[in-house]
């Protein structure tokens, strides 16, 4: 070697990775310099650990502000990773030469050097692809680099030099500072090791590293840069985060495809289409060997027609769509998600530096056999078991800390009990940053979650926020935080006079009471607060429902439903009796908004606190000619709105007759005003319910029902009962035969 060997690469390019390996094997340098933060030099040896499995990333974050962070990802097919592994295998020193993370993370958002308004950021690959007549930079890269057997370092270096001559820094003004630091590090390595130094960096930087700049000029660019105290470590990464769609600026669109190109020894198209066939067969699609053979032929033919040296991802995708998917794009989305991108999650050794909270989380994940994974998966937890209960508490505590590893989901079994939970889990690399941020609250997950809950309770301004936090503490098993949360809750509830706020807070509080039986939590203090809150709602609700506009009335209707559900969960007969008295008051008071009166009437009817005659009387009064049509329509929306309101009209023809008679009597001038309300009400019904109502109205049953019909025959019909008896027995598990 007669000077530093500059290997300009594309980040995460398998062709560049293979070329770097060949170049290093041929040159045998005494030192390898890699684009990356110099603080990571102390972490290089961990890359040789057998537990280190890419994709991984170097994570740097400011010690006092962990949210300010940066990642340097490495895949198995990244040229930088190949160079790092080659150096470790051959005992060659490795140095990172980019601008230190202490400077780059301390810089404000934007560029290190003031940027002119006319500066435009240049994508080098896009410019080169357009110059060569390509409209797709990925396809140009495949043809020029991935499908070539020889190394393209010299050609890429010349192309980038031409671009730098035309575009200068290309709008990447921070690169001027970074390249100045790189030149200083290269000079230092040459002084230590001689010219036998290999530099692996982005091809864009190669012309700048060849530039004859003085040491004084480079140091002048670095003078006065802000600096922060930073920590670095290795963290797992995913193929999905390598994809450009996920927001990583130097990413690639198809990491799974590039990993395939890098890993297979030969016949990449045939092996790729075999993988696709295996995936489709696993999804119960019929794919034969003949399909694969024909798809290979079609991909190769398309490459010839398009003038490409070999079939690339575009040709194989077109062949898969035409042959294996029969022209459908639906299976292609599965192929893109599982293979083209992939759900590969890397691993790092336990010896990697980590904040104490991360170590405790890793210990809990191992103890509870809840391993992080890049692919999304659902986990059903039975809270009556010790292991599943501990898993639930861990996931709830992490959510409270802002680490969104899991999100609650609706159970596939349709269970609504409190003893079962369903979670949707997916580990994203950014969660490592969230864990580092949460480390300020404590060194273990329980201690950190407790401190965070207490702090959130004190800082909360809305009563509903405090009740939601109390519910979360019970779900997470944070008994130590409950005294502080309950004290704040009692104070907020005593001072808040807004009935809407009290009604919003009550459901979460009552739901939290249900967790005591399953989770073994003492909810005595919570019961007292919930009962007092309910009493205050009962007193304040009637005057709060007077003189409301349409929007406010709709909100109050929602509050009535929420309070009714909450009171139903409280095992207090006296409280339920008083709530029914409040509902009777609201249903009979003309000054209350129509939608609220209608809803209260419906709730009383469903609860059996109002008989059919009473409901018909109230409906007849509100639908009388003296009531404005808009008010009557709002009452109907409150009474029969919702999914089950249509069934009430189907089975009670007397109520349907009242609605039908009122509707046919609405004056023409008022009909257009009430139509939107009625359309919104009846459009919520299922198609079968709407069809049944239409049949009843068509044959005149509804009109006849206005005279007092109940919708049921006077006597039992044994023939009709016998017809459905086998189905009922089958549903009950008794067997169709009796």
C-alpha positions in Angstrom: 0.0 0.0 0.0 1.4 3.4 -1.0 -1.2 5.5 0.9 -4.4 5.1 2.9 -6.8 2.8 1.1 -10.1 4.7 0.8 -13.0 2.3 0.3 -16.1 4.4 -0.5 -19.2 2.3 0.1 -23.0 2.6 0.3 -24.3 2.0 3.8 -26.0 -1.4 4.1 -25.0 -2.3 0.5 -24.2 -6.1 0.2 -22.2 -5.5 -3.0 -20.1 -3.0 -1.2 -19.7 -5.4 1.8 -18.4 -8.2 -0.5 -16.0 -5.7 -2.2 -14.7 -4.5 1.2 -14.0 -8.0 2.3 -12.1 -8.7 -0.9 -10.2 -5.4 -0.7 -9.1 -6.0 2.9 -8.0 -9.6 2.2 -5.9 -8.3 -0.7 -4.4 -5.2 1.0 -3.9 -6.7 4.5 -3.9 -3.2 6.2 -2.3 -2.7 9.7 -5.3 -0.6 10.9 -9.0 -0.2 9.8 -10.7 3.1 10.2 -14.5 3.2 10.0 -17.1 6.0 9.7 -18.7 6.1 13.2 -18.4 7.9 16.5 -14.9 7.6 18.1 -16.4 7.0 21.6 -17.4 3.5 20.3 -13.7 2.4 20.1 -14.1 1.0 23.6 -17.1 -1.2 22.5 -15.4 -2.7 19.4 -14.4 -5.9 21.2 -18.0 -6.8 21.9 -18.6 -7.3 18.2 -16.5 -10.5 18.5 -18.8 -11.9 21.1 -20.8 -15.0 19.9 -23.9 -13.5 21.5 -23.6 -10.4 19.2 -25.9 -11.1 16.2 -26.7 -8.3 13.7 -28.7 -6.3 13.0 -27.4 -4.2 15.9 -26.7 -0.5 16.4 -24.5 1.8 18.3 -26.7 4.0 20.5 -25.4 7.3 21.8 -27.4 9.5 24.1 -26.7 12.5 26.3 -26.4 11.4 29.9 -28.5 14.2 31.3 -31.0 14.1 28.4 -31.4 10.5 27.2 -34.1 11.5 24.7 -31.4 13.3 22.7 -29.8 10.3 21.0 -28.5 8.9 17.7 -28.1 5.4 16.2 -25.5 3.9 13.9 -27.0 0.7 12.6 -25.1 -2.3 11.3 -26.6 -5.2 9.4 -24.8 -8.5 8.5 -24.4 -7.1 5.0 -23.2 -3.6 6.0 -19.7 -2.8 4.7 -18.8 -1.3 8.1 -19.8 -4.4 9.9 -17.8 -6.6 7.5 -14.7 -4.4 8.0 -15.2 -4.5 11.8 -15.5 -8.3 11.9 -12.5 -8.7 9.5 -10.3 -6.6 11.7 -11.3 -8.4 14.9 -10.7 -11.8 13.2 -7.2 -10.8 12.0 -6.2 -8.9 15.2 -6.0 -5.6 13.4 -6.8 -2.4 15.4 -10.1 -0.7 14.6 -10.8 3.0 15.0 -14.0 5.1 14.4 -13.2 8.4 12.8 -16.5 10.3 12.4 -17.3 13.5 14.4 -17.6 12.5 18.1 -21.1 12.0 19.4 -20.3 14.4 22.2 -20.3 17.2 19.5 -23.0 16.0 17.2 -25.6 15.5 19.9 -24.7 18.8 21.5 -25.4 20.7 18.3 -28.8 22.3 18.0 -31.2 20.9 15.4 -30.0 21.8 12.0 -26.5 22.0 10.6 -23.2 22.7 12.3 -22.3 25.3 9.7 -24.8 28.1 8.7 -26.6 27.0 5.6 -27.5 29.4 2.8 -31.1 29.6 1.7 -30.3 28.5 -1.8 -28.6 25.2 -0.6 -30.4 22.1 -1.8 -29.7 18.7 -0.4 -28.4 16.3 -3.0 -29.0 12.6 -3.1 -25.8 11.3 -4.8 -27.3 8.0 -5.9 -30.4 9.6 -7.4 -28.2 12.1 -9.4 -26.0 9.3 -10.7 -29.0 7.1 -11.6 -30.6 10.0 -13.5 -27.4 10.7 -15.3 -27.2 7.1 -16.4 -30.8 7.2 -17.7 -32.4 5.4 -14.8 -35.6 6.6 -13.0 -34.9 4.3 -10.0 -31.8 4.7 -7.9 -32.2 1.3 -6.4 -32.3 -0.4 -9.8 -29.2 1.6 -10.9 -27.3 0.5 -7.8 -28.2 -3.1 -8.4 -27.0 -3.0 -12.0 -23.8 -1.1 -11.3 -22.7 -2.6 -8.0 -24.8 -5.6 -6.9 -24.7 -7.5 -10.2 -20.9 -6.9 -10.9 -18.2 -9.3 -9.9 -15.4 -6.7 -9.9 -15.0 -3.9 -7.3 -16.4 -0.5 -8.1 -14.4 1.6 -5.6 -12.4 3.5 -8.2 -15.5 4.2 -10.4 -17.6 5.3 -7.5 -14.8 7.5 -6.2 -14.5 9.2 -9.6 -18.3 9.7 -9.8 -18.5 11.2 -6.4 -15.5 13.5 -7.1 -17.4 14.8 -10.2 -20.5 15.3 -8.1 -18.6 17.2 -5.4 -17.1 19.5 -8.1 -20.6 20.3 -9.4 -22.6 20.4 -6.1 -19.9 21.2 -3.5 -21.2 19.8 -0.1 -24.6 19.1 -1.8 -26.4 21.0 1.0 -25.0 18.7 3.7 -23.2 21.5 5.5 -22.5 19.4 8.7 -20.4 17.1 6.4 -17.7 19.8 6.2 -17.1 19.5 10.0 -17.4 15.7 9.9 -14.9 15.4 7.1 -12.5 17.7 8.8 -12.5 15.4 11.8 -12.1 12.3 9.6 -9.0 13.8 7.9 -7.4 14.5 11.3 -8.1 10.9 12.4 -6.7 9.5 9.2 -3.5 11.6 9.6 -3.1 10.3 13.2 -3.5 6.7 12.0 -0.9 7.2 9.2 1.6 8.6 11.7 1.0 5.5 14.0 0.7 2.7 11.4 2.2 4.2 8.2 0.4 4.1 4.9 -1.0 0.6 5.5 -4.4 2.0 6.7 -7.8 1.2 5.2 -10.7 3.7 5.5 -14.3 2.5 5.1 -16.7 5.4 4.7 -19.6 6.5 2.6 -18.5 7.1 -1.0 -19.7 10.7 -0.7 -16.8 11.4 1.7 -14.0 9.9 -0.4 -13.2 13.1 -2.4 -13.1 15.1 0.8 -10.7 12.7 2.4 -8.4 12.9 -0.6 -8.5 16.7 -0.4 -5.2 18.4 0.4 -6.4 20.4 3.4 -4.1 21.7 6.1 -4.3 20.6 9.7 -4.8 24.2 10.8 -7.8 24.5 8.5 -9.4 21.3 9.7 -8.9 22.3 13.4 -10.4 25.7 12.7 -13.6 24.0 11.5 -13.8 22.0 14.7 -13.0 24.9 17.1 -15.7 26.0 19.4 -18.1 23.1 18.8 -20.6 22.5 21.6 -19.9 19.4 23.7 -22.1 17.2 25.9 -21.4 14.2 28.1 -22.6 11.1 26.3 -22.9 7.3 26.8 -22.6 4.7 24.1 -23.7 1.1 24.0 -24.8 -1.6 21.6 -28.6 -2.2 21.2 -30.6 -4.7 19.0 -31.8 -3.4 15.7 -34.3 -4.7 13.2 -34.6 -5.0 9.4 -37.7 -3.0 9.6 -35.8 -0.1 11.0 -33.2 -0.4 8.3 -35.9 0.2 5.7 -36.2 3.8 4.4 -40.0 3.8 5.1 -39.2 3.6 8.9 -37.3 6.9 8.9 -33.6 6.0 9.0 -32.0 8.4 6.6 -29.3 6.1 5.2 -31.7 3.1 5.1 -32.6 0.8 2.3 -36.0 -0.2 0.9 -35.4 -4.0 0.9 -33.1 -5.2 3.8 -34.5 -8.7 3.6 -33.6 -8.9 -0.2 -30.2 -7.4 0.4 -29.5 -9.9 3.2 -30.5 -12.7 0.9 -28.1 -11.4 -1.8 -25.3 -11.2 0.7 -25.9 -14.6 2.3 -26.5 -17.0 -0.6 -23.5 -18.6 -2.3 -25.0 -18.7 -5.8 -28.3 -18.7 -7.9 -29.9 -15.8 -5.9 -33.0 -15.7 -8.0 -33.8 -19.4 -7.7 -33.2 -19.4 -4.0 -35.2 -16.3 -3.4 -38.3 -17.6 -5.3 -37.9 -20.8 -3.3 -38.2 -18.8 -0.1 -41.3 -17.0 -1.5 -42.9 -20.4 -2.4 -42.2 -21.6 1.1 -43.9 -18.6 2.7 -46.9 -18.9 0.5 -47.3 -22.6 1.2 -47.1 -21.8 4.9 -50.1 -19.5 4.4 -52.0 -22.4 2.7 -51.6 -21.2 -0.8 -51.1 -23.7 -3.6 -47.6 -23.3 -5.0 -45.9 -26.1 -6.9 -42.3 -26.6 -8.1 -43.6 -25.9 -11.6 -44.7 -22.4 -10.4 -41.2 -21.7 -9.1 -39.6 -22.9 -12.3 -41.9 -20.7 -14.4 -41.4 -17.7 -12.2 -37.6 -18.0 -12.5 -37.9 -18.2 -16.3 -40.2 -15.1 -16.3 -37.8 -13.1 -14.1 -34.8 -13.9 -16.3 -36.8 -13.0 -19.4 -37.9 -9.7 -18.0 -34.3 -8.9 -17.1 -33.2 -9.5 -20.7 -36.1 -7.4 -22.1 -35.2 -4.6 -19.8 -31.5 -4.7 -20.6 -30.4 -5.6 -17.1 -27.4 -7.9 -16.5 -29.3 -10.0 -14.0 -32.9 -10.2 -12.6 -33.3 -7.9 -9.6 -36.0 -7.4 -7.0 -38.3 -5.7 -9.5 -38.2 -8.6 -12.0 -38.6 -11.2 -9.3 -41.6 -9.3 -7.8 -43.3 -9.0 -11.2 -42.7 -12.7 -11.7 -44.1 -13.6 -8.3 -47.2 -11.5 -8.9 -47.9 -13.0 -12.3 -47.1 -16.7 -11.6 -47.3 -17.4 -7.8 -49.9 -14.8 -6.9 -52.0 -15.1 -10.1 -52.0 -11.4 -10.6 -53.1 -10.4 -7.1 -51.3 -7.8 -5.0 -52.7 -9.1 -1.7 -50.1 -11.9 -1.2 -47.4 -9.5 -2.4 -48.0 -7.4 0.7 -47.3 -10.4 2.8 -44.1 -11.2 0.9 -42.9 -7.6 1.1 -43.5 -7.5 4.9 -42.1 -11.0 5.7 -39.3 -11.4 3.2 -38.4 -8.1 1.3 -38.2 -6.2 4.6 -38.4 -9.0 7.2 -38.8 -9.1 11.0 -35.2 -9.9 12.0 -34.3 -8.7 15.5 -30.6 -8.6 16.5 -29.1 -9.6 19.8 -26.3 -8.0 21.9 -24.3 -9.7 24.7 -25.0 -9.1 28.3 -21.6 -7.5 28.7 -22.8 -4.5 26.7 -23.1 -1.3 28.8 -26.6 -0.5 29.9 -28.4 1.7 32.4 -29.5 -0.2 35.6 -33.2 0.0 34.5 -32.4 -1.8 31.2 -30.5 -4.5 33.1 -33.5 -5.0 35.4 -35.9 -5.1 32.5 -33.7 -7.7 30.7 -33.7 -9.8 33.9 -37.5 -9.7 34.1 -37.9 -10.5 30.5 -35.7 -13.6 31.0 -37.5 -14.6 34.2 -41.0 -14.2 32.8 -40.0 -15.8 29.4 -41.2 -12.8 27.6 -38.6 -12.4 24.9 -38.6 -9.2 22.8 -39.3 -9.8 19.1 -39.4 -7.6 16.0 -42.5 -9.2 14.6 -45.9 -8.3 16.1 -47.5 -11.1 18.2 -50.5 -11.4 20.5 -50.2 -12.7 24.0 -53.2 -13.9 26.0 -52.7 -13.6 29.8 -54.7 -15.4 32.5 -54.3 -13.1 35.5 -55.2 -15.9 37.9 -51.7 -17.5 37.2 -48.6 -16.1 38.9 -46.5 -15.9 35.7 -49.2 -14.3 33.6 -50.1 -11.9 36.4 -46.4 -10.8 36.6 -46.3 -10.4 32.9 -49.3 -8.1 33.0 -47.9 -6.0 35.8 -44.6 -5.6 33.8 -46.3 -4.5 30.6 -48.5 -2.0 32.5 -45.5 -0.6 34.4 -43.6 -0.1 31.1 -46.6 1.7 29.6 -46.7 4.0 32.6 -43.0 4.7 32.0 -43.6 5.5 28.3 -42.0 2.3 27.0 -44.7 1.1 24.6 -43.5 -2.5 24.1 -47.1 -3.8 24.4 -50.5 -2.4 23.7 -53.7 -3.8 25.1 -55.9 -5.5 22.4 -59.3 -7.0 22.2 -59.3 -10.7 23.1 -59.8 -13.1 20.2 -61.8 -15.2 22.6 -64.3 -12.4 23.1 -63.7 -12.5 26.9 -64.7 -9.3 28.8 -63.9 -10.5 32.3 -61.2 -9.0 34.5 -59.2 -12.2 34.8 -57.9 -12.2 31.2 -55.9 -9.7 29.1 -54.7 -9.7 25.5 -51.6 -7.7 24.5 -50.1 -7.0 21.2 -46.3 -6.9 21.5 -43.6 -5.6 19.2 -40.1 -4.5 20.2 -38.7 -1.4 18.3 -35.1 -0.2 18.7 -36.2 3.2 19.9 -37.6 1.6 23.0 -34.0 1.3 24.2 -34.0 5.1 24.3 -37.3 5.2 26.1 -35.8 2.9 28.8 -32.8 5.1 29.1 -35.1 8.1 29.6 -37.1 6.3 32.2 -33.9 5.5 34.1 -34.2 8.9 35.9 -37.1 7.5 37.9 -35.3 4.5 39.4 -33.0 1.6 38.9 -35.7 -1.1 38.8 -39.0 -1.3 36.9 -41.2 -1.3 40.0 -39.3 1.6 41.7 -39.3 3.6 38.5 -43.0 3.1 37.8 -43.9 4.0 41.4 -41.9 7.2 41.3 -43.3 8.1 37.8 -46.9 7.5 39.0 -46.5 9.7 42.1 -45.0 12.5 40.0 -47.7 12.3 37.4 -50.4 12.4 40.1 -49.0 15.5 41.7 -48.6 17.2 38.3 -52.1 16.2 36.9 -54.6 19.0 36.5 -57.7 17.1 35.4 -59.7 14.8 37.7 -60.1 12.3 34.9 -56.3 12.0 34.6 -55.9 11.2 38.3 -58.6 8.5 38.2 -57.1 7.0 35.1 -53.7 7.0 36.9 -55.3 5.2 39.9 -56.7 2.6 37.6 -53.3 2.2 36.0 -51.6 1.8 39.4 -54.0 -1.0 40.2 -53.4 -2.7 36.9 -49.6 -2.4 37.3 -49.7 -3.6 40.9 -48.1 -0.3 42.3 -49.4 -0.5 45.8 -46.7 1.8 47.0 -47.9 4.6 44.7 -51.6 4.4 45.6 -51.5 6.5 48.9 -50.1 9.5 47.0 -52.5 9.0 44.1 -55.5 8.5 46.3 -54.7 11.6 48.3 -54.4 13.7 45.2 -57.6 12.1 43.9 -59.6 13.0 47.0 -58.3 16.6 46.9 -59.1 17.0 43.2 -62.6 15.5 43.6 -63.4 17.8 46.5 -62.5 20.9 44.6 -63.9 20.0 41.1 -67.5 21.2 40.7 -67.9 20.4 37.0 -70.4 17.5 36.7 -68.9 16.6 33.3 -65.5 16.2 34.9 -66.9 14.1 37.7 -68.9 11.9 35.3 -65.7 11.4 33.2 -63.7 10.4 36.3 -66.2 7.9 37.8 -66.0 5.1 35.2 -62.2 4.7 35.5 -62.5 4.7 39.3 -65.2 2.0 39.3 -63.3 -0.1 36.8 -60.3 0.0 39.1 -62.4 -1.5 41.9 -63.0 -4.6 39.8 -59.3 -5.5 39.9 -59.2 -6.0 43.6 -60.6 -9.6 43.4 -58.3 -10.8 40.7 -55.1 -9.0 41.6 -55.5 -9.1 45.4 -55.3 -5.3 45.8 -56.9 -3.5 48.7 -59.4 -1.0 47.2 -61.1 0.2 50.4 -60.0 3.8 50.0 -60.9 3.7 46.3 -64.5 2.6 47.2 -65.0 5.5 49.5 -63.9 8.0 46.9 -66.0 6.4 44.1 -69.1 6.4 46.3 -68.6 10.1 47.2 -68.0 11.0 43.6 -71.2 9.2 42.5 -73.3 11.0 45.1 -72.0 14.4 43.8 -72.8 13.4 40.3 -76.4 12.5 41.3 -76.9 15.9 42.9 -75.3 18.0 40.1 -76.6 16.1 37.0 -80.3 17.4 36.8 -79.4 21.1 36.8 -76.4 20.5 34.5 -78.8 19.0 31.8 -80.9 22.1 31.5 -80.5 24.6 28.6 -77.9 22.6 26.7 -77.1 23.0 23.0 -77.1 20.1 20.6 -73.4 19.4 20.9 -73.3 19.7 24.7 -76.5 17.5 25.0 -74.7 14.8 23.0 -71.8 14.9 25.4 -74.1 14.8 28.4 -75.9 11.8 27.0 -72.5 10.0 26.9 -71.9 11.0 30.5 -75.3 9.5 31.5 -74.3 6.2 29.8 -70.9 6.2 31.5 -72.3 6.9 34.9 -75.0 4.3 34.5 -72.4 1.6 33.6 -70.3 2.6 36.5 -73.1 2.5 39.0 -74.1 -0.9 37.7 -70.6 -2.2 38.7 -70.9 -0.9 42.2 -72.4 -3.4 44.5 -74.5 -0.9 46.4 -78.3 -1.3 46.2 -79.0 2.1 47.8 -76.8 3.9 45.3 -78.5 2.2 42.4 -81.9 3.2 43.8 -80.9 6.8 44.1 -79.5 6.7 40.5 -82.8 5.4 39.2 -84.6 8.3 41.0 -82.2 10.7 39.2 -83.1 9.1 35.8 -86.8 9.4 36.5 -86.3 13.1 37.3 -84.4 13.7 34.0 -86.9 11.7 31.9 -89.9 13.6 33.1 -88.4 17.2 33.1 -89.3 19.1 29.9 -86.4 21.6 30.4 -83.9 18.8 29.9 -82.5 18.3 26.4 -84.5 15.9 24.3 -81.6 13.5 23.6 -80.9 13.2 27.4 -84.6 12.6 28.3 -84.9 10.0 25.6 -81.8 8.2 26.8 -82.9 8.2 30.4 -86.2 6.8 29.4 -84.5 4.0 27.5 -82.2 3.2 30.4 -85.1 2.9 32.8 -87.0 0.7 30.4 -84.0 -1.6 30.0 -83.5 -1.8 33.8 -87.1 -2.7 34.4 -87.6 0.5 36.4 -90.2 1.7 33.8 -92.9 -0.5 32.4 -94.0 -0.6 28.7 -97.0 1.6 29.4 -94.9 4.2 31.1 -92.4 4.3 28.2 -95.3 4.6 25.7 -96.8 7.4 27.7 -93.6 9.4 27.8 -93.0 8.8 24.1 -96.6 9.8 23.3 -96.1 13.1 25.2 -92.9 14.0 23.5 -94.2 13.0 20.0 -97.4 15.0 20.4 -98.1 17.9 18.0 -97.1 20.5 20.6 -93.5 19.4 20.7 -91.2 21.0 18.1 -90.1 18.4 15.5 -86.4 18.9 16.2 -86.8 18.3 19.9 -88.9 15.2 19.2 -86.3 13.8 16.8 -83.6 14.4 19.4 -85.7 12.4 21.9 -86.0 9.5 19.5 -82.3 9.6 18.9 -81.7 9.3 22.6 -84.3 6.6 23.1 -83.7 4.2 20.1 -80.2 5.3 19.2 -77.4 2.7 19.4 -77.0 -0.8 18.2 -79.9 -2.3 20.2 -82.5 0.4 19.7 -83.7 -1.1 16.5 -84.4 -4.4 18.2 -86.6 -2.6 20.7 -88.8 -1.2 17.9 -88.9 -4.6 16.1 -90.2 -6.4 19.2 -92.5 -3.7 20.5 -94.8 -2.7 17.7 -96.6 -0.2 20.0 -93.5 2.0 20.2 -92.8 1.5 16.5 -96.4 2.6 15.8 -95.9 5.8 17.8 -92.7 6.7 16.0 -94.3 5.9 12.6 -97.4 7.9 13.4 -95.3 10.9 14.5 -93.0 10.7 11.5 -95.8 10.6 9.0 -97.3 13.7 10.7 -94.2 15.9 10.6 -94.9 19.0 8.5 -93.1 19.3 5.2 -91.3 22.4 6.2 -89.9 20.7 9.3 -89.1 17.3 7.7 -85.8 18.4 6.2 -84.6 19.7 9.6 -85.3 16.4 11.4 -84.1 14.2 8.6 -80.3 14.3 9.5 -81.1 13.3 13.1 -83.3 10.4 12.1 -80.9 9.3 9.4 -78.0 9.2 11.9 -80.2 7.3 14.4 -81.4 4.6 12.0 -78.2 4.2 10.0 -76.5 2.8 13.2 -78.8 -0.3 13.0 -77.6 -3.5 11.4 -78.9 -4.3 7.9 -81.2 -7.1 9.2 -82.8 -4.8 11.8 -83.5 -2.1 9.2 -85.0 -4.7 6.9 -87.3 -6.0 9.6 -88.4 -2.5 10.5 -89.2 -1.9 6.8 -91.2 -5.1 6.5 -93.2 -4.2 9.6 -94.0 -0.7 8.3 -94.8 -2.0 4.8 -97.4 -4.4 6.0 -99.0 -1.9 8.3 -98.2 -3.7 11.6 -96.6 -0.6 13.1 -99.7 1.4 12.5 -101.9 -1.3 14.0 -99.5 -1.5 16.9 -100.2 2.1 17.8 -103.5 0.9 19.2 -101.8 -1.1 22.0 -100.3 -4.3 20.4 -97.2 -5.6 22.3 -95.6 -7.3 19.3 -96.2 -10.8 20.7 -99.0 -13.3 20.3 -101.4 -13.8 23.1 -100.8 -17.6 23.3 -97.7 -19.8 23.1 -97.1 -21.3 19.6 -95.7 -24.9 20.1 -95.1 -25.4 16.3 -92.8 -22.4 16.0 -91.0 -23.3 19.2 -90.4 -26.9 18.0 -88.8 -25.6 14.8 -86.0 -23.8 16.7 -85.6 -26.3 19.5 -82.8 -28.3 17.9 -80.7 -25.2 17.2 -81.1 -24.0 20.8 -80.1 -27.4 22.1 -77.0 -27.4 19.9 -76.0 -23.9 21.2 -76.4 -25.1 24.8 -74.3 -28.2 24.1 -77.2 -30.6 24.8 -77.2 -32.1 21.3 -79.8 -31.7 18.6 -81.4 -35.0 19.6 -82.4 -34.1 23.1 
